[in-house]
Amino acid sequence: MPINDNFVYMPPQEPLAIVYEDEDLVVIEKPAGLLSVPGRLPEHHDSAYCRVLEQYPHAKITHRLDMATSGILMFAKHREAEVAVSKMFQARTVQKNYIALVQGKLEAEGRVDVPLITDWENRPRQIVHFELGKPAQTLYQALQYSETDDITRVLLTPITGRSHQLRVHMQYIGHPITGDKLYHPAPQQSPLKRMALHASYLAFKQPLTGAEVEIKVTVPF
């Protein structure tokens, strides 16, 4: 989250949309512009987690989305579920798909496999670093190209879950996500007033019941 002297946090105020719920889990659709968890400053307290806590006082965080990213975000309702979901993510048995709009004509499909590390002098930016970076892999598949806007709609599937992974990987192959204020050289040229990255699909075996869960949400762009 780029916090600087010019940044004013104005999160959307519409009620959170719950897209899945059972005895152990609650899954929401986070809007773009809302933090997943509270920031360090009091004015950055409003977040998806704090709003979920209002309805589920014992809720726990299981994963996060960048403030500018929208889409599926899951919380555990209690400690046992939190531990089980954490193990599920660590074992990489969760299928996550994102839809993005990237700059330029992206051809067919492929895999980005380059390690990432925090750019400590320019936090929260992440950078590719082949010596010190942590392994990171992303699969991509081009869906549709708009010659008018020079933008490709792409399906992204993260294999690992590094911070800003999809954003840096798309920038690395020369197709930054439109509207990305950290990694696109001209984010203001985006046809949208936001970064075009949406967590659109989540599938997993519920770790406490064994039920197969598949969640799909509509992409807002």
N, CA, C and O of each residue as an XYZ file, in Angstrom:
884
protein
N       0.837     -1.187      0.000
C       0.000      0.000      0.000
C       0.873      1.238      0.000
O       1.628      1.443      0.950
N       0.801      2.080     -1.034
C       1.658      3.242     -1.090
C       1.158      4.357     -0.184
O       0.246      5.102     -0.543
N       1.761      4.465      0.990
C       1.401      5.531      1.914
C       2.453      6.616      1.792
O       3.627      6.380      2.077
N       2.040      7.806      1.371
C       2.966      8.921      1.277
C       2.237     10.196      1.659
O       1.072     10.160      2.054
N       2.919     11.313      1.543
C       2.349     12.582      1.985
C       1.094     12.955      1.214
O       0.244     13.684      1.726
N       0.971     12.468     -0.001
C      -0.172     12.825     -0.834
C      -1.322     11.823     -0.735
O      -2.388     12.038     -1.313
N      -1.109     10.743     -0.013
C      -2.105      9.676      0.043
C      -3.181      9.993      1.081
O      -2.874     10.303      2.232
N      -4.426      9.914      0.668
C      -5.555     10.053      1.581
C      -6.401      8.786      1.444
O      -6.909      8.477      0.366
N      -6.539      8.068      2.542
C      -7.272      6.800      2.525
C      -8.767      7.077      2.563
O      -9.290      7.568      3.564
N      -9.446      6.764      1.478
C     -10.900      6.956      1.382
C     -11.533      5.657      0.896
O     -11.910      5.554     -0.271
N     -11.654      4.667      1.771
C     -12.184      3.355      1.353
C     -13.657      3.433      0.984
O     -14.392      4.258      1.528
N     -14.093      2.580      0.065
C     -15.523      2.526     -0.272
C     -16.332      2.115      0.946
O     -15.856      1.351      1.786
N     -17.546      2.617      1.042
C     -18.345      2.411      2.255
C     -19.518      1.449      2.077
O     -20.286      1.233      3.015
N     -19.665      0.869      0.882
C     -20.776     -0.073      0.712
C     -20.569     -1.318      1.577
O     -19.429     -1.706      1.833
N     -21.652     -1.946      2.027
C     -21.550     -3.138      2.881
C     -20.768     -4.256      2.178
O     -20.826     -4.398      0.957
N     -20.042     -5.039      2.971
C     -19.299     -6.160      2.405
C     -20.255     -7.225      1.864
O     -21.272     -7.533      2.485
N     -19.919     -7.773      0.718
C     -20.710     -8.841      0.127
C     -20.130    -10.186      0.554
O     -18.976    -10.490      0.252
N     -20.923    -10.988      1.252
C     -20.504    -12.332      1.647
C     -20.854    -13.293      0.510
O     -22.017    -13.395      0.118
N     -19.856    -13.992     -0.016
C     -20.076    -14.876     -1.161
C     -20.066    -16.358     -0.776
O     -20.463    -17.210     -1.571
N     -19.612    -16.664      0.445
C     -19.651    -18.056      0.928
C     -19.536    -18.029      2.443
O     -18.830    -17.199      3.015
N     -20.236    -18.942      3.073
C     -20.150    -19.042      4.528
C     -20.524    -20.446      4.967
O     -21.453    -21.050      4.431
N     -19.783    -20.968      5.958
C     -20.168    -22.201      6.632
C     -19.841    -22.042      8.115
O     -19.610    -20.925      8.577
N     -19.818    -23.125      8.855
C     -19.587    -23.037     10.301
C     -18.188    -22.546     10.646
O     -17.956    -22.039     11.744
N     -17.261    -22.695      9.713
C     -15.855    -22.411     10.004
C     -15.285    -21.222      9.245
O     -14.328    -20.598      9.704
N     -15.856    -20.905      8.098
C     -15.269    -19.915      7.199
C     -16.296    -18.882      6.758
O     -17.491    -19.166      6.687
N     -15.817    -17.690      6.466
C     -16.636    -16.686      5.804
C     -15.776    -16.053      4.707
O     -14.634    -15.658      4.943
N     -16.346    -15.967      3.513
C     -15.617    -15.451      2.356
C     -16.362    -14.236      1.828
O     -17.567    -14.291      1.586
N     -15.638    -13.143      1.653
C     -16.243    -11.905      1.176
C     -15.677    -11.536     -0.188
O     -14.699    -12.123     -0.651
N     -16.308    -10.554     -0.823
C     -15.759     -9.959     -2.027
C     -15.288     -8.554     -1.650
O     -16.098     -7.643     -1.480
N     -13.978     -8.389     -1.521
C     -13.413     -7.107     -1.089
C     -13.426     -6.102     -2.240
O     -13.000     -6.437     -3.345
N     -13.898     -4.897     -2.010
C     -13.834     -3.890     -3.069
C     -12.430     -3.306     -3.198
O     -11.659     -3.314     -2.238
N     -12.106     -2.811     -4.361
C     -10.836     -2.105     -4.557
C     -10.831     -0.850     -3.689
O     -11.851     -0.175     -3.553
N      -9.676     -0.547     -3.104
C      -9.552      0.651     -2.286
C      -9.721      0.421     -0.805
O      -9.525      1.343     -0.013
N     -10.085     -0.803     -0.406
C     -10.236     -1.148      1.005
C      -9.067     -2.024      1.436
O      -8.755     -3.014      0.775
N      -8.423     -1.666      2.535
C      -7.349     -2.491      3.075
C      -7.884     -3.842      3.523
O      -9.018     -3.936      3.992
N      -7.074     -4.894      3.384
C      -7.466     -6.201      3.914
C      -7.396     -6.213      5.435
O      -8.273     -6.759      6.104
N      -6.342     -5.603      5.973
C      -6.134     -5.529      7.426
C      -5.799     -4.084      7.783
O      -5.405     -3.313      6.909
N      -5.950     -3.704      9.058
C      -5.700     -2.310      9.430
C      -4.258     -1.882      9.165
O      -3.326     -2.673      9.307
N      -4.094     -0.620      8.778
C      -2.766     -0.047      8.654
C      -2.265      0.392     10.021
O      -2.968      0.256     11.022
N      -1.045      0.919     10.057
C      -0.453      1.294     11.347
C      -1.047      2.577     11.916
O      -1.106      2.740     13.135
N      -1.484      3.486     11.055
C      -2.029      4.761     11.520
C      -3.523      4.636     11.826
O      -4.217      3.836     11.199
N      -4.021      5.419     12.782
C      -5.440      5.349     13.139
C      -6.373      5.593     11.954
O      -7.432      4.974     11.856
N      -5.978      6.495     11.055
C      -6.830      6.801      9.904
C      -6.853      5.676      8.863
O      -7.627      5.721      7.907
N      -6.000      4.672      9.059
C      -5.976      3.518      8.159
C      -6.545      2.271      8.849
O      -6.241      1.143      8.462
N      -7.373      2.492      9.877
C      -7.909      1.369     10.651
C      -8.999      0.616      9.889
O      -9.069     -0.612      9.956
N      -9.845      1.346      9.169
C     -10.944      0.707      8.445
C     -10.388     -0.317      7.456
O      -9.498     -0.002      6.665
N     -10.904     -1.519      7.502
C     -10.369     -2.600      6.676
C     -11.406     -3.711      6.562
O     -12.386     -3.750      7.305
N     -11.165     -4.610      5.614
C     -12.058     -5.760      5.475
C     -12.099     -6.572      6.779
O     -13.163     -7.027      7.197
N     -10.942     -6.748      7.411
C     -10.883     -7.539      8.637
C     -11.707     -6.898      9.749
O     -12.461     -7.584     10.439
N     -11.565     -5.577      9.926
C     -12.324     -4.909     10.987
C     -13.825     -4.982     10.722
O     -14.611     -5.123     11.658
N     -14.223     -4.888      9.473
C     -15.642     -4.978      9.144
C     -16.178     -6.386      9.371
O     -17.314     -6.557      9.813
N     -15.359     -7.398      9.067
C     -15.766     -8.779      9.320
C     -15.899     -9.032     10.827
O     -16.802     -9.742     11.271
N     -14.977     -8.436     11.610
C     -15.028     -8.618     13.062
C     -16.329     -8.101     13.671
O     -16.770     -8.597     14.708
N     -16.941     -7.111     13.033
C     -18.198     -6.574     13.556
C     -19.289     -7.633     13.545
O     -20.166     -7.632     14.408
N     -19.240     -8.541     12.568
C     -20.243     -9.610     12.482
C     -19.748    -10.913     13.108
O     -20.534    -11.709     13.623
N     -18.424    -11.115     13.054
C     -17.830    -12.364     13.548
C     -16.676    -12.008     14.475
O     -15.533    -11.932     14.025
N     -16.948    -11.786     15.765
C     -15.944    -11.251     16.699
C     -14.691    -12.112     16.864
O     -13.664    -11.617     17.328
N     -14.760    -13.392     16.491
C     -13.608    -14.275     16.668
C     -12.903    -14.577     15.337
O     -12.070    -15.480     15.268
N     -13.233    -13.833     14.299
C     -12.669    -14.102     12.964
C     -11.155    -13.926     12.943
O     -10.594    -13.108     13.673
N     -10.513    -14.710     12.093
C      -9.060    -14.675     11.929
C      -8.727    -14.464     10.448
O      -9.479    -14.869      9.562
N      -7.598    -13.828     10.209
C      -7.144    -13.579      8.838
C      -6.510    -14.858      8.284
O      -5.753    -15.526      8.988
N      -6.811    -15.198      7.040
C      -6.178    -16.366      6.424
C      -5.253    -15.987      5.270
O      -4.253    -16.664      5.034
N      -5.575    -14.918      4.555
C      -4.693    -14.412      3.497
C      -5.106    -12.976      3.229
O      -6.061    -12.484      3.830
N      -4.400    -12.299      2.335
C      -4.657    -10.879      2.107
C      -4.692    -10.566      0.615
O      -4.151    -11.297     -0.215
N      -5.350     -9.452      0.311
C      -5.279     -8.868     -1.023
C      -4.730     -7.456     -0.878
O      -5.001     -6.785      0.118
N      -3.966     -7.002     -1.855
C      -3.507     -5.619     -1.842
C      -4.702     -4.680     -1.791
O      -5.787     -5.026     -2.256
N      -4.505     -3.492     -1.228
C      -5.594     -2.530     -1.129
C      -6.245     -2.262     -2.491
O      -7.466     -2.144     -2.585
N      -5.425     -2.165     -3.546
C      -5.938     -1.821     -4.873
C      -6.577     -3.009     -5.593
O      -7.236     -2.831     -6.617
N      -6.387     -4.212     -5.066
C      -6.947     -5.425     -5.670
C      -8.324     -5.705     -5.081
O      -8.537     -5.526     -3.882
N      -9.245     -6.137     -5.909
C     -10.579     -6.511     -5.433
C     -10.760     -8.018     -5.551
O      -9.958     -8.714     -6.174
N     -11.846     -8.509     -4.929
C     -12.188     -9.910     -5.133
C     -12.264    -10.746     -3.869
O     -12.426    -10.229     -2.764
N     -12.144    -12.052     -4.062
C     -12.409    -13.049     -3.027
C     -11.363    -13.000     -1.909
O     -10.158    -13.071     -2.150
N     -11.868    -12.878     -0.680
C     -10.999    -12.826      0.498
C     -11.633    -13.676      1.595
O     -12.797    -13.478      1.944
N     -10.870    -14.618      2.134
C     -11.408    -15.600      3.083
C     -10.922    -15.342      4.500
O      -9.767    -14.976      4.717
N     -11.820    -15.538      5.462
C     -11.495    -15.435      6.881
C     -11.956    -16.711      7.591
O     -12.950    -17.330      7.212
N     -11.213    -17.082      8.622
C     -11.613    -18.203      9.472
C     -12.454    -17.663     10.623
O     -12.182    -16.576     11.131
N     -13.469    -18.411     11.036
C     -14.348    -17.946     12.105
C     -13.797    -18.233     13.494
O     -14.274    -17.662     14.474
N     -12.803    -19.109     13.595
C     -12.247    -19.464     14.902
C     -10.829    -19.994     14.716
O     -10.372    -20.213     13.595
N     -10.158    -20.190     15.821
C      -8.733    -20.543     15.812
C      -8.464    -21.875     15.101
O      -7.515    -21.974     14.323
N      -9.275    -22.886     15.355
C      -9.053    -24.188     14.727
C      -9.128    -24.078     13.207
O      -8.333    -24.688     12.492
N     -10.079    -23.304     12.727
C     -10.206    -23.113     11.288
C      -9.022    -22.330     10.732
O      -8.547    -22.606      9.631
N      -8.551    -21.353     11.502
C      -7.388    -20.572     11.069
C      -6.170    -21.466     10.856
O      -5.475    -21.347      9.848
N      -5.919    -22.347     11.796
C      -4.773    -23.265     11.693
C      -4.939    -24.196     10.498
O      -3.988    -24.427      9.752
N      -6.127    -24.724     10.316
C      -6.381    -25.664      9.217
C      -6.227    -24.986      7.863
O      -5.649    -25.560      6.940
N      -6.741    -23.770      7.743
C      -6.639    -23.046      6.473
C      -5.196    -22.649      6.198
O      -4.750    -22.692      5.051
N      -4.465    -22.264      7.235
C      -3.052    -21.922      7.069
C      -2.264    -23.098      6.502
O      -1.434    -22.922      5.610
N      -2.522    -24.290      7.019
C      -1.856    -25.491      6.510
C      -2.248    -25.763      5.057
O      -1.430    -26.214      4.254
N      -3.499    -25.485      4.737
C      -3.999    -25.679      3.376
C      -3.269    -24.755      2.395
O      -2.873    -25.185      1.312
N      -3.094    -23.501      2.774
C      -2.369    -22.567      1.913
C      -0.896    -22.956      1.793
O      -0.318    -22.882      0.709
N      -0.292    -23.371      2.908
C       1.114    -23.771      2.881
C       1.329    -24.980      1.980
O       2.367    -25.092      1.328
N       0.364    -25.875      1.941
C       0.467    -27.070      1.102
C       0.125    -26.781     -0.362
O       0.247    -27.654     -1.221
N      -0.304    -25.544     -0.634
C      -0.643    -25.104     -1.993
C      -1.727    -25.973     -2.630
O      -1.669    -26.314     -3.811
N      -2.701    -26.313     -1.819
C      -3.824    -27.104     -2.340
C      -5.023    -26.212     -2.675
O      -6.101    -26.706     -3.007
N      -4.823    -24.898     -2.586
C      -5.881    -23.939     -2.903
C      -5.694    -23.456     -4.340
O      -4.597    -23.043     -4.717
N      -6.743    -23.505     -5.133
C      -6.703    -23.000     -6.507
C      -7.193    -21.554     -6.499
O      -8.337    -21.290     -6.129
N      -6.337    -20.621     -6.903
C      -6.707    -19.204     -6.946
C      -6.503    -18.676     -8.359
O      -5.444    -18.867     -8.958
N      -7.511    -18.018     -8.877
C      -7.403    -17.375    -10.188
C      -7.743    -15.897    -10.076
O      -8.609    -15.494     -9.299
N      -7.043    -15.108    -10.865
C      -7.289    -13.675    -10.938
C      -7.520    -13.300    -12.402
O      -7.004    -13.946    -13.314
N      -8.302    -12.249    -12.602
C      -8.427    -11.642    -13.919
C      -7.771    -10.268    -13.849
O      -7.981     -9.521    -12.894
N      -6.976     -9.939    -14.868
C      -6.311     -8.642    -14.917
C      -6.390     -8.078    -16.329
O      -6.550     -8.812    -17.303
N      -6.275     -6.769    -16.415
C      -6.064     -6.100    -17.694
C      -4.632     -5.607    -17.705
O      -4.226     -4.835    -16.836
N      -3.867     -6.054    -18.692
C      -2.454     -5.677    -18.753
C      -2.180     -4.875    -20.019
O      -2.893     -4.984    -21.017
N      -1.132     -4.072    -19.949
C      -0.791     -3.218    -21.082
C      -0.160     -4.026    -22.209
O       0.660     -4.910    -21.961
N      -0.541     -3.723    -23.444
C       0.084     -4.364    -24.593
C      -0.582     -5.666    -24.992
O      -1.511     -6.135    -24.334
N      -0.098     -6.234    -26.068
C      -0.653     -7.482    -26.581
C       0.133     -8.653    -26.018
O       1.281     -8.889    -26.395
N      -0.496     -9.375    -25.120
C       0.116    -10.552    -24.499
C      -0.268    -11.774    -25.319
O      -1.448    -11.997    -25.591
N       0.708    -12.551    -25.709
C       0.463    -13.694    -26.585
C       0.224    -14.977    -25.800
O       0.976    -15.294    -24.878
N      -0.801    -15.701    -26.158
C      -1.061    -17.083    -25.726
C      -0.970    -17.253    -24.213
O      -1.687    -16.588    -23.466
N      -0.089    -18.142    -23.766
C       0.020    -18.443    -22.340
C       1.467    -18.746    -21.993
O       2.304    -18.957    -22.871
N       1.746    -18.763    -20.701
C       3.117    -19.027    -20.283
C       3.254    -19.037    -18.780
O       2.270    -19.033    -18.041
N       4.483    -19.051    -18.354
C       4.816    -19.128    -16.924
C       5.933    -18.139    -16.618
O       6.942    -18.090    -17.321
N       5.745    -17.368    -15.582
C       6.794    -16.466    -15.107
C       7.395    -17.103    -13.861
O       6.677    -17.414    -12.911
N       8.687    -17.292    -13.865
C       9.374    -17.953    -12.755
C      10.608    -17.132    -12.400
O      11.724    -17.475    -12.791
N      10.402    -16.054    -11.664
C      11.515    -15.193    -11.234
C      11.344    -14.845     -9.757
O      10.230    -14.560     -9.319
N      12.433    -14.865     -8.984
C      12.351    -14.638     -7.532
C      12.139    -13.168     -7.181
O      12.574    -12.272     -7.905
N      11.464    -12.940     -6.059
C      11.109    -11.584     -5.642
C      11.613    -11.292     -4.237
O      11.752    -12.183     -3.399
N      11.883    -10.006     -4.010
C      12.321     -9.549     -2.690
C      11.810     -8.131     -2.482
O      11.573     -7.406     -3.448
N      11.640     -7.735     -1.229
C      11.216     -6.364     -0.928
C      12.312     -5.377     -1.292
O      13.482     -5.587     -0.974
N      11.923     -4.299     -1.962
C      12.839     -3.190     -2.244
C      12.811     -2.290     -1.011
O      12.000     -1.367     -0.929
N      13.700     -2.561     -0.050
C      13.601     -1.959      1.270
C      13.673     -0.438      1.250
O      13.063      0.217      2.095
N      14.399      0.125      0.311
C      14.505      1.583      0.237
C      13.255      2.206     -0.377
O      13.049      3.416     -0.277
N      12.428      1.389     -1.008
C      11.226      1.895     -1.670
C      10.002      1.063     -1.301
O       9.149      0.787     -2.144
N       9.926      0.667     -0.035
C       8.774     -0.113      0.416
C       7.481      0.646      0.147
O       7.458      1.869      0.281
N       6.401     -0.045     -0.230
C       6.216     -1.504     -0.227
C       6.569     -2.190     -1.546
O       6.182     -3.339     -1.762
N       7.292     -1.509     -2.424
C       7.630     -2.102     -3.719
C       8.415     -3.401     -3.557
O       9.211     -3.557     -2.631
N       8.171     -4.323     -4.479
C       8.934     -5.572     -4.568
C       9.714     -5.554     -5.881
O       9.302     -4.913     -6.848
N      10.826     -6.253     -5.906
C      11.652     -6.285     -7.115
C      12.114     -7.713     -7.396
O      12.143     -8.567     -6.509
N      12.472     -7.942     -8.649
C      13.081     -9.215     -9.038
C      14.534     -9.208     -8.577
O      15.262     -8.248     -8.832
N      14.960    -10.275     -7.899
C      16.341    -10.369     -7.437
C      16.759    -11.837     -7.488
O      16.329    -12.648     -6.667
N      17.605    -12.164     -8.467
C      17.922    -13.569     -8.719
C      18.818    -14.184     -7.643
O      18.823    -15.403     -7.477
N      19.575    -13.366     -6.911
C      20.452    -13.910     -5.878
C      19.741    -14.052     -4.531
O      19.870    -15.076     -3.859
N      18.990    -13.019     -4.142
C      18.429    -12.987     -2.799
C      16.916    -13.186     -2.748
O      16.362    -13.389     -1.668
N      16.245    -13.132     -3.881
C      14.789    -13.220     -3.898
C      14.258    -14.598     -3.534
O      14.958    -15.602     -3.661
N      13.010    -14.629     -3.080
C      12.318    -15.888     -2.779
C      11.644    -16.397     -4.050
O      11.138    -15.596     -4.836
N      11.627    -17.708     -4.265
C      11.021    -18.258     -5.488
C       9.580    -17.799     -5.660
O       8.823    -17.721     -4.692
N       9.209    -17.496     -6.899
C       7.845    -17.045     -7.183
C       7.482    -17.479     -8.598
O       8.248    -17.274     -9.540
N       6.299    -18.081     -8.734
C       5.845    -18.562    -10.039
C       4.405    -18.149    -10.290
O       3.553    -18.238     -9.406
N       4.150    -17.697    -11.508
C       2.815    -17.302    -11.937
C       2.521    -17.875    -13.317
O       3.354    -17.793    -14.219
N       1.344    -18.450    -13.479
C       0.879    -18.886    -14.795
C      -0.022    -17.802    -15.372
O      -0.799    -17.181    -14.647
N       0.086    -17.576    -16.684
C      -0.795    -16.594    -17.314
C      -1.367    -17.157    -18.606
O      -0.751    -17.993    -19.267
N      -2.555    -16.683    -18.949
C      -3.224    -17.090    -20.180
C      -3.977    -15.889    -20.744
O      -4.900    -15.372    -20.114
N      -3.579    -15.455    -21.927
C      -4.249    -14.332    -22.573
C      -5.660    -14.741    -22.974
O      -5.862    -15.823    -23.525
N      -6.638    -13.878    -22.700
C      -8.034    -14.176    -23.004
C      -8.570    -13.346    -24.165
O      -9.266    -13.865    -25.038
N      -8.245    -12.067    -24.171
C      -8.792    -11.188    -25.204
C      -7.943     -9.932    -25.303
O      -7.522     -9.382    -24.286
N      -7.688     -9.472    -26.536
C      -6.892     -8.269    -26.756
C      -7.750     -7.165    -27.349
O      -8.497     -7.393    -28.300
N      -7.639     -5.969    -26.786
C      -8.335     -4.799    -27.321
C      -7.317     -3.915    -28.029
O      -6.476     -3.283    -27.391
N      -7.403     -3.880    -29.347
C      -6.466     -3.065    -30.109
C      -6.700     -1.577    -29.851
O      -5.761     -0.783    -29.872
N      -7.953     -1.208    -29.610
C      -8.290      0.196    -29.352
C      -7.550      0.727    -28.134
O      -6.999      1.827    -28.167
N      -7.538     -0.063    -27.048
C      -6.897      0.368    -25.801
C      -5.486     -0.173    -25.638
O      -4.772      0.227    -24.718
N      -5.069     -1.092    -26.536
C      -3.787     -1.791    -26.400
C      -3.690     -2.471    -25.033
O      -2.706     -2.326    -24.309
N      -4.755     -3.222    -24.707
C      -4.861     -3.886    -23.408
C      -5.299     -5.334    -23.619
O      -6.176     -5.609    -24.438
N      -4.687     -6.257    -22.878
C      -5.055     -7.664    -22.930
C      -5.710     -8.085    -21.622
O      -5.194     -7.813    -20.538
N      -6.846     -8.747    -21.738
C      -7.470     -9.390    -20.567
C      -6.776    -10.727    -20.364
O      -6.641    -11.508    -21.306
N      -6.337    -10.994    -19.139
C      -5.518    -12.174    -18.898
C      -5.974    -12.898    -17.637
O      -6.387    -12.273    -16.660
N      -5.892    -14.221    -17.673
C      -6.150    -15.071    -16.512
C      -4.816    -15.347    -15.834
O      -3.876    -15.819    -16.473
N      -4.732    -15.050    -14.528
C      -3.492    -15.241    -13.778
C      -3.714    -16.268    -12.676
O      -4.699    -16.202    -11.941
N      -2.793    -17.210    -12.570
C      -2.861    -18.235    -11.532
C      -1.548    -18.245    -10.761
O      -0.542    -18.733    -11.277
N      -1.531    -17.721     -9.543
C      -0.298    -17.742     -8.751
C      -0.026    -19.141     -8.206
O      -0.907    -19.778     -7.630
N       1.199    -19.606     -8.395
C       1.607    -20.885     -7.798
C       2.109    -20.639     -6.378
O       1.795    -21.393     -5.457
N       2.893    -19.575     -6.215
C       3.330    -19.123     -4.897
C       2.514    -17.890     -4.524
O       1.700    -17.417     -5.317
N       2.730    -17.372     -3.321
C       1.926    -16.248     -2.859
C       2.747    -15.094     -2.329
O       2.493    -14.609     -1.227
N       3.728    -14.646     -3.096
C       4.580    -13.535     -2.662
C       3.835    -12.202     -2.743
O       2.904    -12.034     -3.532
N       4.264    -11.280     -1.921
C       3.676     -9.949     -1.933
C       3.844     -9.300     -3.303
O       4.944     -9.283     -3.855
N       2.747     -8.763     -3.854
C       2.741     -8.071     -5.153
C       3.181     -8.963     -6.314
O       3.559     -8.467     -7.376
N       3.131    -10.274     -6.108
C       3.688    -11.200     -7.101
C       3.127    -11.002     -8.504
O       3.887    -10.875     -9.464
N       1.814    -10.976     -8.626
C       1.214    -10.863     -9.960
C       1.592     -9.537    -10.613
O       1.856     -9.474    -11.814
N       1.614     -8.497     -9.818
C       1.913     -7.162    -10.330
C       3.353     -7.068    -10.841
O       3.603     -6.533    -11.921
N       4.289     -7.591    -10.058
C       5.707     -7.531    -10.467
C       5.979     -8.469    -11.639
O       6.728     -8.118    -12.551
N       5.386     -9.642    -11.624
C       5.618    -10.592    -12.712
C       5.090    -10.061    -14.044
O       5.728    -10.243    -15.080
N       3.945     -9.413    -14.022
C       3.423     -8.850    -15.268
C       4.304     -7.695    -15.752
O       4.550     -7.551    -16.950
N       4.768     -6.884    -14.821
C       5.695     -5.815    -15.192
C       6.990     -6.402    -15.766
O       7.542     -5.875    -16.731
N       7.462     -7.485    -15.172
C       8.729     -8.088    -15.583
C       8.694     -8.568    -17.029
O       9.694     -8.475    -17.741
N       7.542     -9.083    -17.464
C       7.457     -9.566    -18.854
C       6.983     -8.471    -19.817
O       6.661     -8.741    -20.974
N       6.947     -7.228    -19.313
C       6.649     -6.105    -20.191
C       5.179     -5.790    -20.365
O       4.801     -5.073    -21.291
N       4.338     -6.326    -19.472
C       2.893     -6.089    -19.569
C       2.325     -5.719    -18.197
O       1.582     -6.505    -17.607
N       2.664     -4.536    -17.683
C       2.170     -4.149    -16.354
C       0.652     -4.046    -16.320
O       0.009     -3.764    -17.331
N       0.093     -4.279    -15.140
C      -1.349     -4.207    -14.964
C      -1.797     -2.749    -15.061
O      -1.190     -1.865    -14.456
N      -2.857     -2.507    -15.823
C      -3.323     -1.139    -16.022
C      -3.804     -0.537    -14.700
O      -4.426     -1.216    -13.883
N      -3.506      0.737    -14.509
C      -3.906      1.436    -13.305
C      -3.055      1.139    -12.085
O      -3.367      1.620    -10.996
N      -1.986      0.359    -12.233
C      -1.122      0.001    -11.103
C      -0.168      1.160    -10.815
O       0.758      1.418    -11.585
N      -0.400      1.848     -9.712
C       0.376      3.047     -9.396
C       1.808      2.750     -8.958
O       2.646      3.652     -8.930
N       2.091      1.509     -8.620
C       3.456      1.143     -8.225
C       4.289      0.626     -9.387
O       5.492      0.879     -9.442
N       3.672     -0.094    -10.316
C       4.464     -0.823    -11.307
C       4.155     -0.471    -12.758
O       4.841     -0.944    -13.665
N       3.142      0.346    -12.989
C       2.853      0.778    -14.366
C       3.458      2.167    -14.567
O       3.245      3.047    -13.733
N       4.209      2.390    -15.652
C       4.860      3.693    -15.851
C       3.885      4.842    -16.048
O       4.236      5.996    -15.800
N       2.656      4.547    -16.493
C       1.661      5.597    -16.709
C       0.290      5.109    -16.252
O      -0.599      4.905    -17.079
N       0.110      4.921    -14.949
C      -1.151      4.340    -14.450
C      -2.367      5.201    -14.759
O      -3.484      4.691    -14.848
N      -2.157      6.497    -14.922
C      -3.287      7.399    -15.160
C      -3.910      7.182    -16.536
O      -5.012      7.666    -16.794
N      -3.228      6.465    -17.418
C      -3.756      6.203    -18.755
C      -4.796      5.082    -18.777
O      -5.408      4.821    -19.813
N      -4.992      4.434    -17.658
C      -5.944      3.320    -17.594
C      -7.359      3.789    -17.915
O      -7.744      4.890    -17.522
N      -8.137      2.976    -18.618
C      -9.536      3.315    -18.870
C     -10.390      3.224    -17.604
O     -11.522      3.708    -17.582
N      -9.852      2.605    -16.555
C     -10.552      2.490    -15.282
C      -9.964      3.464    -14.272
O      -8.863      3.980    -14.466
N     -10.693      3.712    -13.203
C     -10.187      4.570    -12.128
C      -9.610      3.727    -11.004
O      -9.668      4.115     -9.837
N      -9.057      2.585    -11.350
C      -8.530      1.651    -10.354
C      -7.536      0.725    -11.027
O      -7.415      0.717    -12.252
N      -6.818     -0.063    -10.218
C      -5.965     -1.107    -10.765
C      -6.839     -2.279    -11.202
O      -7.731     -2.704    -10.468
N      -6.579     -2.796    -12.396
C      -7.424     -3.845    -12.976
C      -6.929     -5.238    -12.588
O      -6.391     -5.973    -13.415
N      -7.121     -5.585    -11.310
C      -6.758     -6.916    -10.818
C      -7.853     -7.375     -9.861
O      -8.165     -6.695     -8.883
N      -8.435     -8.545    -10.160
C      -9.575     -9.033     -9.394
C      -9.421    -10.520     -9.097
O      -9.233    -11.326    -10.008
N      -9.503    -10.878     -7.815
C      -9.474    -12.285     -7.402
C     -10.846    -12.882     -7.677
O     -11.796    -12.628     -6.937
N     -10.952    -13.668     -8.733
C     -12.263    -14.058     -9.250
C     -12.670    -15.497     -8.944
O     -13.831    -15.861     -9.133
N     -11.726    -16.323     -8.472
C     -12.032    -17.755     -8.320
C     -11.207    -18.333     -7.177
O     -10.018    -18.048     -7.036
N     -11.878    -19.160     -6.356
C     -11.198    -19.839     -5.251
C     -11.814    -21.226     -5.104
O     -13.032    -21.367     -5.002
N     -10.970    -22.236     -5.095
C     -11.463    -23.608     -4.941
C     -10.542    -24.365     -3.984
O      -9.319    -24.241     -4.052
N     -11.151    -25.153     -3.090
C     -10.372    -25.881     -2.096
C     -11.259    -26.941     -1.445
O     -12.482    -26.918     -1.583
N     -10.627    -27.858     -0.744
C     -11.360    -28.821      0.074
C     -11.411    -28.265      1.489
O     -10.375    -28.048      2.118
N     -12.625    -28.035      1.985
C     -12.774    -27.474      3.317
C     -12.033    -28.362      4.309
O     -12.396    -29.526      4.480
N     -10.983    -27.827      4.976
C     -10.081    -28.692      5.743
C     -10.702    -29.342      6.976
O     -10.160    -30.326      7.479
N     -11.820    -28.823      7.476
C     -12.438    -29.408      8.668
C     -13.612    -30.324      8.360
O     -13.973    -31.171      9.177
N     -14.211    -30.157      7.176
C     -15.369    -30.997      6.828
C     -15.105    -31.900      5.628
O     -15.813    -32.886      5.421
N     -14.084    -31.564      4.834
C     -13.801    -32.339      3.634
C     -14.651    -31.965      2.442
O     -14.504    -32.559      1.374
N     -15.539    -30.996      2.597
C     -16.416    -30.587      1.500
C     -15.633    -29.857      0.413
O     -14.733    -29.071      0.709
N     -15.975    -30.119     -0.834
C     -15.360    -29.405     -1.952
C     -16.044    -28.048     -2.104
O     -17.265    -27.968     -2.244
N     -15.247    -26.992     -2.074
C     -15.783    -25.629     -2.158
C     -15.250    -24.954     -3.405
O     -14.048    -24.987     -3.665
N     -16.129    -24.347     -4.172
C     -15.731    -23.615     -5.370
C     -16.477    -22.287     -5.374
O     -17.707    -22.258     -5.332
N     -15.734    -21.201     -5.424
C     -16.331    -19.862     -5.352
C     -15.934    -19.068     -6.589
O     -14.751    -18.961     -6.913
N     -16.913    -18.521     -7.268
C     -16.681    -17.677     -8.439
C     -17.416    -16.357     -8.232
O     -18.541    -16.338     -7.734
N     -16.781    -15.266     -8.613
C     -17.454    -13.963     -8.544
C     -17.294    -13.254     -9.879
O     -16.372    -13.533    -10.645
N     -18.201    -12.341    -10.138
C     -18.176    -11.587    -11.375
C     -17.047    -10.574    -11.360
O     -16.808     -9.917    -10.347
N     -16.350    -10.448    -12.485
C     -15.264     -9.479    -12.592
C     -15.862     -8.114    -12.919
O     -16.643     -8.003    -13.864
N     -15.515     -7.067    -12.156
C     -16.182     -5.771    -12.333
C     -15.605     -4.906    -13.439
O     -15.899     -3.713    -13.503
N     -14.793     -5.482    -14.306
C     -14.252     -4.707    -15.436
C     -14.073     -5.602    -16.643
O     -13.630     -5.139    -17.694
